[in-house]
Amino acid sequence: MKAIVRTKYGSPDILELKEVDKPAPRDNQVLVRIRAASVNPLDWHILRGKPFLVRLMGFGFLKPKHQMLGADIAGRIEAVGRNVTQFKVGDEVFGSGMGGFAEYACFREDKLALKPAAMTFEQAAAVPVAGLTALQGLREHGRIQSGQHVLINGASGGVGTFAVQIAKALGTHVTGVCSGRNLEMVRSIGADQVIDYTKENFWRSGKEYDLILDNNAGRSLLKPLRALNSTGTYVFVGGSAFVLPMLQQLILKPFYSRKNGQRNLGMMANVNQKDLAFLKELFEAGKVMPVIDRRYTLSEVPEAIRYLEEGHARGKVVITV
Ligand SMILES: NC(=O)c1ccc[n+]([C@@H]2O[C@H](COP(=O)([O-])OP(=O)(O)OC[C@H]3O[C@@H](n4cnc5c(N)ncnc54)[C@H](OP(=O)(O)O)[C@@H]3O)[C@@H](O)[C@H]2O)c1
């Protein structure tokens, strides 16, 4: 089978499309014939081994542990491990794991869900990491409540386009922050208000929100906290300096909880079937529709990663296998 492979940490230039052995599923895994994958910032962090923290998270200290990249996939099951109980050969599934930029890959059954018939493989592959991050950031960590005022910073990217739609589906008033060229798109997916970050700083506007989901956290936690009301929650999921607010959060947490009712927390998405099923329900109810920016072929994965790395994708970047 064909797969995108690398043997060291580096830029997208080191990626090669190669002929490799088709994998065999372990007992709790299924073998998926991949029809589409999607690219996440996680892919270029693992490709480059940057920030260095990534290497300490089990991806390999000096050399990458995994030669193949690609977390999010959708496809058809071709074989099942002997302990697999939920899926059978022929089922169409979507979910997340490792090695998705390939014709075949093995995934744990508990990281997959059945693909709705009305969802294309490309749409399904766009969902897992970005959709789950948005959902868990808002619902589990943000404790979102109907009627709240919610701000999504980075509303036009992979996570942001899901977050705007999910926050709207959960009955909140949504403000989306993005650059001027994306204002209309963010409004079209449900934002009640939009802010162009090139013209206005949302934390200085004087408006206070119940919940902020920040896909582009800066170096300081203090600025966004100014835009929260006294019991508001700030959830940061990403940004170029993600490690810095994470450290500040650990140090400042006791101070904030004592000083007032505000909460601030960083989060890591967790791939699980319950939340994949919830996203599937939102899609089937017509409340969430994956926004696909660009499509690339398997051989064009390096180009797709280069594009995402620029940091201005409009929704998701998809690989059609
Ligand atoms: N913690 C987790 O588990 C987790 C999971 C998934 C992703 N993440 C992280 O979350 C972040 C977002 O992921 P993603 O998949 O949405 O990335 P993405 O698709 O690359 O989106 C990036 C978005 O950021 C926006 N942006 C760029 N500069 C901005 C600024 N100064 N202010 C506000 N928005 C700005 C861009 O909008 P414009 O083009 O309009 O500028 C673009 O739409 C990344 O840092 C990623 O690593 C974390």
The ligand as an SDF file (V2000), in Angstrom:
LIG
                    3D

 48 52  0  0  0  0  0  0  0  0999 V2000
   -5.4930   21.2230   22.9570 N   0  0  0  0  0  0  0  0  0  0  0  0
   -5.9060   20.3950   22.0050 C   0  0  0  0  0  0  0  0  0  0  0  0
   -6.2720   19.2480   22.2690 O   0  0  0  0  0  0  0  0  0  0  0  0
   -5.9340   20.8900   20.5870 C   0  0  0  0  0  0  0  0  0  0  0  0
   -6.6620   20.1880   19.6250 C   0  0  0  0  0  0  0  0  0  0  0  0
   -6.7310   20.7220   18.3360 C   0  0  0  0  0  0  0  0  0  0  0  0
   -6.0480   21.8920   18.0400 C   0  0  0  0  0  0  0  0  0  0  0  0
   -5.3270   22.5000   19.0130 N   0  0  0  0  0  0  0  0  0  0  0  0
   -4.6300   23.7600   18.7470 C   0  0  0  0  0  0  0  0  0  0  0  0
   -5.6240   24.7620   18.5730 O   0  0  0  0  0  0  0  0  0  0  0  0
   -5.1970   25.7150   17.6340 C   0  0  0  0  0  0  0  0  0  0  0  0
   -6.2370   25.8410   16.5360 C   0  0  0  0  0  0  0  0  0  0  0  0
   -6.3260   24.6110   15.8400 O   0  0  0  0  0  0  0  0  0  0  0  0
   -7.0380   24.5950   14.4220 P   0  0  0  0  0  0  0  0  0  0  0  0
   -7.0960   23.1790   13.9850 O   0  0  0  0  0  0  0  0  0  0  0  0
   -8.2740   25.3860   14.4950 O   0  0  0  0  0  0  0  0  0  0  0  0
   -5.9610   25.3980   13.5570 O   0  0  0  0  0  0  0  0  0  0  0  0
   -6.1520   26.0620   12.1350 P   0  0  0  0  0  0  0  0  0  0  0  0
   -7.1800   25.3270   11.3770 O   0  0  0  0  0  0  0  0  0  0  0  0
   -4.7830   26.2050   11.5730 O   0  0  0  0  0  0  0  0  0  0  0  0
   -6.7720   27.5090   12.4090 O   0  0  0  0  0  0  0  0  0  0  0  0
   -6.0360   28.5740   12.7300 C   0  0  0  0  0  0  0  0  0  0  0  0
   -6.9940   29.7790   12.7740 C   0  0  0  0  0  0  0  0  0  0  0  0
   -6.4070   30.7280   13.6290 O   0  0  0  0  0  0  0  0  0  0  0  0
   -6.8270   31.9930   13.1960 C   0  0  0  0  0  0  0  0  0  0  0  0
   -5.8930   33.0290   13.6220 N   0  0  0  0  0  0  0  0  0  0  0  0
   -4.6230   33.2410   13.1910 C   0  0  0  0  0  0  0  0  0  0  0  0
   -4.1160   34.2970   13.8500 N   0  0  0  0  0  0  0  0  0  0  0  0
   -5.0790   34.7430   14.7120 C   0  0  0  0  0  0  0  0  0  0  0  0
   -5.1610   35.7850   15.6630 C   0  0  0  0  0  0  0  0  0  0  0  0
   -4.1270   36.6060   15.8860 N   0  0  0  0  0  0  0  0  0  0  0  0
   -6.2900   35.9330   16.3690 N   0  0  0  0  0  0  0  0  0  0  0  0
   -7.3530   35.1090   16.1920 C   0  0  0  0  0  0  0  0  0  0  0  0
   -7.3430   34.0990   15.2790 N   0  0  0  0  0  0  0  0  0  0  0  0
   -6.2130   33.9170   14.5600 C   0  0  0  0  0  0  0  0  0  0  0  0
   -6.8710   31.9080   11.6750 C   0  0  0  0  0  0  0  0  0  0  0  0
   -7.8990   32.7750   11.2460 O   0  0  0  0  0  0  0  0  0  0  0  0
   -7.6510   33.9210   10.1370 P   0  0  0  0  0  0  0  0  0  0  0  0
   -7.2040   33.2030    8.8820 O   0  0  0  0  0  0  0  0  0  0  0  0
   -8.9870   34.5570   10.0260 O   0  0  0  0  0  0  0  0  0  0  0  0
   -6.5440   34.7740   10.6730 O   0  0  0  0  0  0  0  0  0  0  0  0
   -7.2040   30.4250   11.4210 C   0  0  0  0  0  0  0  0  0  0  0  0
   -8.5200   30.3060   11.0060 O   0  0  0  0  0  0  0  0  0  0  0  0
   -3.8220   25.2580   17.1620 C   0  0  0  0  0  0  0  0  0  0  0  0
   -2.8480   25.9430   17.9100 O   0  0  0  0  0  0  0  0  0  0  0  0
   -3.7930   23.7780   17.5070 C   0  0  0  0  0  0  0  0  0  0  0  0
   -2.4830   23.3090   17.7240 O   0  0  0  0  0  0  0  0  0  0  0  0
   -5.2590   22.0370   20.2700 C   0  0  0  0  0  0  0  0  0  0  0  0
  1  2  1  0
  2  3  2  0
  2  4  1  0
  4  5  1  0
  4 48  2  0
  5  6  2  0
  6  7  1  0
  7  8  2  0
  8  9  1  0
  8 48  1  0
  9 10  1  0
  9 46  1  0
 10 11  1  0
 11 12  1  0
 11 44  1  0
 12 13  1  0
 13 14  1  0
 14 15  2  0
 14 16  1  0
 14 17  1  0
 17 18  1  0
 18 19  2  0
 18 20  1  0
 18 21  1  0
 21 22  1  0
 22 23  1  0
 23 24  1  0
 23 42  1  0
 24 25  1  0
 25 26  1  0
 25 36  1  0
 26 27  1  0
 26 35  1  0
 27 28  2  0
 28 29  1  0
 29 30  1  0
 29 35  2  0
 30 31  1  0
 30 32  2  0
 32 33  1  0
 33 34  2  0
 34 35  1  0
 36 37  1  0
 36 42  1  0
 37 38  1  0
 38 39  2  0
 38 40  1  0
 38 41  1  0
 42 43  1  0
 44 45  1  0
 44 46  1  0
 46 47  1  0
M  CHG  2   8   1  16  -1
M  END
$$$$
